[in-house]
Amino acid sequence: MVDDALYGRRDKRGDWRPSRRLAYPPVFVWPAQPLAFLKWLFGFPGYILPWNLFYAAVGVVFWLFLTPPMDAMRSFSAGWIAFLLARNALVVLLVFGALHLRLYVQRRQGTSFKFNGRWPATGNSAFLFGSQTIDNLIWTFASGVPVWTAFEAVTLWAFANNYIPYVSFAEHPIYCAALFFMIPVLRDVHFYLMHRLIHSHALYHSVHKLHHNNVNPGPWSGLAMHPVEHLLYFSVVLIHWIVPSHPVHAVFTLAHAGLAPAPGHAGFDKIVLSDGTAVDVHCYEHYLHHKFFECNYSDGVVPIDKWFGTFHDGTKEAEARMNQRFMERAAKQAAKREAKAA
């Protein structure tokens, strides 16, 4: 077993925090760092490996072998839509279920590298049937997977009928390959904008709070959202209704959106393999969002949080800055109330 004390420390409550300071990759930096950029782009772990390559592979396999012919999708029918629904449900069950089984059922590495020392909640009235896991499963399969499938079905139907701009790999291979590389970046920007929207006063308590009940998230927490949030979240595929694309780009985008929440909410910094090696999960940024609510609205390549002052790098200094921001906002709100009262 890899010793998590080599990579971080555990506090008195049993919560573990990595010793490394979170930082954005060397993309939007000046002066440019070409060697560091290439190491991040092609290294392990990096931009491509392991996660984005995995999501891309799932998208390609889906398109080549597990998507009905375009001719069949020119008109809606229960048969091919049900096939997409079953395919998406199965891959979610396998990916989310594998992480949950290893980390939370078998507990193969105990609490090693686990951010929150506790296990998923039971007997908590905030969750359906009092169980965090059961609640998460219900929202994932009753809302998340159907909404994903609905967006996919409509998008493929639109491609089949030439209602949205289509680009062929054979005619524009460089453009199509570049767009494949850019999809995680586009997802990151969309997620930030959508995430800030549902953190607004109008939508947080009625919509997004359901997801934030998972203060101590696990893999199944990833797609445990209100149906309205699912609609906003999977709307990322509408990018391909505007940007000329191939259908495989849309399938990849939705596979990325559908599967990335599993490791993103794993609750562990690393997954320890049987040979003693540990694979980075890269979910500490989002864990901090679940812990503090108003920071790290995105955790990808584009440093939007840093630009807007909501980035938390995991240090005490960042926590102090965040608390100062909260106090300044509270003071402004109090001043407004006093002005209205006067």
Secondary structure as UniProt FT lines:
FT   HELIX           4..6
FT   STRAND          8..10
FT   TURN            12..13
FT   STRAND          16..18
FT   TURN            26..27
FT   HELIX           34..42
FT   TURN            49..50
FT   HELIX           51..65
FT   HELIX           70..74
FT   HELIX           78..100
FT   HELIX           101..105
FT   TURN            108..113
FT   TURN            125..126
FT   HELIX           128..130
FT   HELIX           132..139
FT   HELIX           140..144
FT   HELIX           145..160
FT   TURN            161..162
FT   TURN            169..171
FT   HELIX           173..198
FT   HELIX           201..203
FT   HELIX           204..208
FT   HELIX           209..212
FT   HELIX           219..221
FT   TURN            222..223
FT   HELIX           227..234
FT   HELIX           235..241
FT   HELIX           247..259
FT   HELIX           261..264
FT   STRAND          270..272
FT   TURN            274..275
FT   STRAND          278..280
FT   HELIX           284..292
FT   HELIX           304..307
FT   TURN            308..309
FT   HELIX           316..341
//
